[in-house]
Amino acid sequence: MTKSKLRKLYKEKRTALSPATKSRLEDLMLIQFQSLHLKIPDMLMTYAPIETMNEYNPILIEEYCFFKNPATTLLYPVADKIHNNLNIFAVKEDTLFERNEYEIDEPINGKETAPEAVGLMILPLLAFDVIGYRVGYGKGYYDNFIKKCRPQTIKIGFSFFDADEIEDTNNFDEKMDICITPDRIYQF
């Protein structure tokens, strides 16, 4: 299926999830993540979910990472619309966030951090395939950002649904290393 068709399909599927079902699936994905026994790096790039899209909320993963490594610093992206890229900012408990036009909360007073600092990156997605490609919202921000990260950066996605076929991947698309669903861990 093409990316545009997958976007439409998985937005609908995700929107249909009840709050109780979504919460249960997120709990199951946390258990899957814990079973990886990853060494949690000091720099974790995450994101604020788009609530109106019923997007996966990485808060449980963030809390688990803090538990395993209290030195973990959370990094949140801010969209650079001019260059179609992301800048990342280290945040603390007192960091202020502002909602952008895509309904994404972005830090407004965090400390800018270089992409090379990211040890583990949680990627938003709508769908993914068995090769490790993901379908996002179509702007290419994350694909452009990944190119600036170290090759050792672990790129991980979380999906409420299993892998699907993406017919129209291209040279600009970047692969994930891992994708976790409620029932399975895909490693690429």
Contacts in CASP RR format, 6 or more apart in sequence:
PFRMAT RR
TARGET T0000
AUTHOR 0000-0000-0000
METHOD contacts of the structure
MODEL  1
MTKSKLRKLYKEKRTALSPATKSRLEDLMLIQFQSLHLKIPDMLMTYAPI
ETMNEYNPILIEEYCFFKNPATTLLYPVADKIHNNLNIFAVKEDTLFERN
EYEIDEPINGKETAPEAVGLMILPLLAFDVIGYRVGYGKGYYDNFIKKCR
PQTIKIGFSFFDADEIEDTNNFDEKMDICITPDRIYQF
1 9 0 8 1.000
1 164 0 8 1.000
1 165 0 8 1.000
1 166 0 8 1.000
1 167 0 8 1.000
2 166 0 8 1.000
2 167 0 8 1.000
2 168 0 8 1.000
3 135 0 8 1.000
3 136 0 8 1.000
3 138 0 8 1.000
3 166 0 8 1.000
3 168 0 8 1.000
6 126 0 8 1.000
6 127 0 8 1.000
6 135 0 8 1.000
6 164 0 8 1.000
6 166 0 8 1.000
7 126 0 8 1.000
7 127 0 8 1.000
7 135 0 8 1.000
7 136 0 8 1.000
7 137 0 8 1.000
7 138 0 8 1.000
9 127 0 8 1.000
10 126 0 8 1.000
10 127 0 8 1.000
10 135 0 8 1.000
10 161 0 8 1.000
10 164 0 8 1.000
11 53 0 8 1.000
11 126 0 8 1.000
13 160 0 8 1.000
13 161 0 8 1.000
14 53 0 8 1.000
14 54 0 8 1.000
14 55 0 8 1.000
14 126 0 8 1.000
14 160 0 8 1.000
15 53 0 8 1.000
15 54 0 8 1.000
17 25 0 8 1.000
17 54 0 8 1.000
17 160 0 8 1.000
22 54 0 8 1.000
22 160 0 8 1.000
24 182 0 8 1.000
25 160 0 8 1.000
25 182 0 8 1.000
26 56 0 8 1.000
26 57 0 8 1.000
26 60 0 8 1.000
27 60 0 8 1.000
28 182 0 8 1.000
28 183 0 8 1.000
29 56 0 8 1.000
29 60 0 8 1.000
29 61 0 8 1.000
29 158 0 8 1.000
29 180 0 8 1.000
29 181 0 8 1.000
29 182 0 8 1.000
30 60 0 8 1.000
30 61 0 8 1.000
30 64 0 8 1.000
32 180 0 8 1.000
32 181 0 8 1.000
32 182 0 8 1.000
32 184 0 8 1.000
32 185 0 8 1.000
33 61 0 8 1.000
33 64 0 8 1.000
33 156 0 8 1.000
33 158 0 8 1.000
33 180 0 8 1.000
34 64 0 8 1.000
35 185 0 8 1.000
36 178 0 8 1.000
36 185 0 8 1.000
38 120 0 8 1.000
38 154 0 8 1.000
40 65 0 8 1.000
40 68 0 8 1.000
40 69 0 8 1.000
40 72 0 8 1.000
40 120 0 8 1.000
41 69 0 8 1.000
41 72 0 8 1.000
41 119 0 8 1.000
41 120 0 8 1.000
41 154 0 8 1.000
42 69 0 8 1.000
42 71 0 8 1.000
42 72 0 8 1.000
42 73 0 8 1.000
42 119 0 8 1.000
43 72 0 8 1.000
43 73 0 8 1.000
43 75 0 8 1.000
43 90 0 8 1.000
43 113 0 8 1.000
43 117 0 8 1.000
43 118 0 8 1.000
43 119 0 8 1.000
43 120 0 8 1.000
44 62 0 8 1.000
44 65 0 8 1.000
44 72 0 8 1.000
44 73 0 8 1.000
44 74 0 8 1.000
44 75 0 8 1.000
44 118 0 8 1.000
44 119 0 8 1.000
44 120 0 8 1.000
44 121 0 8 1.000
44 122 0 8 1.000
45 75 0 8 1.000
45 76 0 8 1.000
45 77 0 8 1.000
45 88 0 8 1.000
45 118 0 8 1.000
45 119 0 8 1.000
45 120 0 8 1.000
45 121 0 8 1.000
45 122 0 8 1.000
46 58 0 8 1.000
46 61 0 8 1.000
46 62 0 8 1.000
46 74 0 8 1.000
46 75 0 8 1.000
46 76 0 8 1.000
46 122 0 8 1.000
47 58 0 8 1.000
47 76 0 8 1.000
47 77 0 8 1.000
47 104 0 8 1.000
47 122 0 8 1.000
47 124 0 8 1.000
48 76 0 8 1.000
48 97 0 8 1.000
48 104 0 8 1.000
48 105 0 8 1.000
48 106 0 8 1.000
49 55 0 8 1.000
49 56 0 8 1.000
49 57 0 8 1.000
49 58 0 8 1.000
49 124 0 8 1.000
50 102 0 8 1.000
50 103 0 8 1.000
50 104 0 8 1.000
51 103 0 8 1.000
52 103 0 8 1.000
53 103 0 8 1.000
55 124 0 8 1.000
56 124 0 8 1.000
56 158 0 8 1.000
56 159 0 8 1.000
56 160 0 8 1.000
58 122 0 8 1.000
58 158 0 8 1.000
61 122 0 8 1.000
61 158 0 8 1.000
62 72 0 8 1.000
62 74 0 8 1.000
65 72 0 8 1.000
65 120 0 8 1.000
66 72 0 8 1.000
73 90 0 8 1.000
74 90 0 8 1.000
74 91 0 8 1.000
75 88 0 8 1.000
75 89 0 8 1.000
75 90 0 8 1.000
75 91 0 8 1.000
75 113 0 8 1.000
75 117 0 8 1.000
75 118 0 8 1.000
76 88 0 8 1.000
76 89 0 8 1.000
76 91 0 8 1.000
76 97 0 8 1.000
76 106 0 8 1.000
76 107 0 8 1.000
77 86 0 8 1.000
77 87 0 8 1.000
77 88 0 8 1.000
77 89 0 8 1.000
77 106 0 8 1.000
77 141 0 8 1.000
77 145 0 8 1.000
78 86 0 8 1.000
78 87 0 8 1.000
78 88 0 8 1.000
78 89 0 8 1.000
78 106 0 8 1.000
78 107 0 8 1.000
79 85 0 8 1.000
79 86 0 8 1.000
79 100 0 8 1.000
79 102 0 8 1.000
79 104 0 8 1.000
79 106 0 8 1.000
79 139 0 8 1.000
79 141 0 8 1.000
80 86 0 8 1.000
80 87 0 8 1.000
83 144 0 8 1.000
84 139 0 8 1.000
84 140 0 8 1.000
84 141 0 8 1.000
84 144 0 8 1.000
85 141 0 8 1.000
85 144 0 8 1.000
85 145 0 8 1.000
86 141 0 8 1.000
86 142 0 8 1.000
86 144 0 8 1.000
86 145 0 8 1.000
87 112 0 8 1.000
88 112 0 8 1.000
88 113 0 8 1.000
88 115 0 8 1.000
88 118 0 8 1.000
88 145 0 8 1.000
89 95 0 8 1.000
89 107 0 8 1.000
89 110 0 8 1.000
89 111 0 8 1.000
89 112 0 8 1.000
89 113 0 8 1.000
90 110 0 8 1.000
90 111 0 8 1.000
90 112 0 8 1.000
90 113 0 8 1.000
91 107 0 8 1.000
91 110 0 8 1.000
92 110 0 8 1.000
95 107 0 8 1.000
95 108 0 8 1.000
95 109 0 8 1.000
95 110 0 8 1.000
96 107 0 8 1.000
96 108 0 8 1.000
96 109 0 8 1.000
97 105 0 8 1.000
97 106 0 8 1.000
97 107 0 8 1.000
97 108 0 8 1.000
98 105 0 8 1.000
98 106 0 8 1.000
98 108 0 8 1.000
99 105 0 8 1.000
99 106 0 8 1.000
100 106 0 8 1.000
102 137 0 8 1.000
115 145 0 8 1.000
115 148 0 8 1.000
115 149 0 8 1.000
116 148 0 8 1.000
116 149 0 8 1.000
116 150 0 8 1.000
118 149 0 8 1.000
118 150 0 8 1.000
118 153 0 8 1.000
119 150 0 8 1.000
119 152 0 8 1.000
119 153 0 8 1.000
119 154 0 8 1.000
120 153 0 8 1.000
120 154 0 8 1.000
120 156 0 8 1.000
121 146 0 8 1.000
121 149 0 8 1.000
121 153 0 8 1.000
121 154 0 8 1.000
121 155 0 8 1.000
121 156 0 8 1.000
122 156 0 8 1.000
122 157 0 8 1.000
122 158 0 8 1.000
123 134 0 8 1.000
123 142 0 8 1.000
123 155 0 8 1.000
123 156 0 8 1.000
123 157 0 8 1.000
123 176 0 8 1.000
124 136 0 8 1.000
124 137 0 8 1.000
124 142 0 8 1.000
124 157 0 8 1.000
125 134 0 8 1.000
125 135 0 8 1.000
125 136 0 8 1.000
125 157 0 8 1.000
125 158 0 8 1.000
125 159 0 8 1.000
125 179 0 8 1.000
126 134 0 8 1.000
126 135 0 8 1.000
126 136 0 8 1.000
126 137 0 8 1.000
127 134 0 8 1.000
127 135 0 8 1.000
127 136 0 8 1.000
127 159 0 8 1.000
127 161 0 8 1.000
127 164 0 8 1.000
127 166 0 8 1.000
128 134 0 8 1.000
128 135 0 8 1.000
128 157 0 8 1.000
128 159 0 8 1.000
128 163 0 8 1.000
128 164 0 8 1.000
128 166 0 8 1.000
128 176 0 8 1.000
128 179 0 8 1.000
128 186 0 8 1.000
129 163 0 8 1.000
129 164 0 8 1.000
129 165 0 8 1.000
129 166 0 8 1.000
129 169 0 8 1.000
130 163 0 8 1.000
130 186 0 8 1.000
131 169 0 8 1.000
131 175 0 8 1.000
131 188 0 8 1.000
132 175 0 8 1.000
132 176 0 8 1.000
132 179 0 8 1.000
132 186 0 8 1.000
132 188 0 8 1.000
133 166 0 8 1.000
133 169 0 8 1.000
133 173 0 8 1.000
133 175 0 8 1.000
133 176 0 8 1.000
134 157 0 8 1.000
134 176 0 8 1.000
134 179 0 8 1.000
135 166 0 8 1.000
136 142 0 8 1.000
140 172 0 8 1.000
142 174 0 8 1.000
143 172 0 8 1.000
143 173 0 8 1.000
143 174 0 8 1.000
146 153 0 8 1.000
146 155 0 8 1.000
146 174 0 8 1.000
147 174 0 8 1.000
149 155 0 8 1.000
154 177 0 8 1.000
154 178 0 8 1.000
155 174 0 8 1.000
155 175 0 8 1.000
155 176 0 8 1.000
155 177 0 8 1.000
155 178 0 8 1.000
156 176 0 8 1.000
156 177 0 8 1.000
156 178 0 8 1.000
156 179 0 8 1.000
156 180 0 8 1.000
157 176 0 8 1.000
157 178 0 8 1.000
157 179 0 8 1.000
157 180 0 8 1.000
158 179 0 8 1.000
158 180 0 8 1.000
158 181 0 8 1.000
159 179 0 8 1.000
159 180 0 8 1.000
159 181 0 8 1.000
160 181 0 8 1.000
160 182 0 8 1.000
161 181 0 8 1.000
162 181 0 8 1.000
162 183 0 8 1.000
162 184 0 8 1.000
163 179 0 8 1.000
163 186 0 8 1.000
175 188 0 8 1.000
176 188 0 8 1.000
177 187 0 8 1.000
177 188 0 8 1.000
178 185 0 8 1.000
178 186 0 8 1.000
178 187 0 8 1.000
178 188 0 8 1.000
179 185 0 8 1.000
179 186 0 8 1.000
179 188 0 8 1.000
180 186 0 8 1.000
END
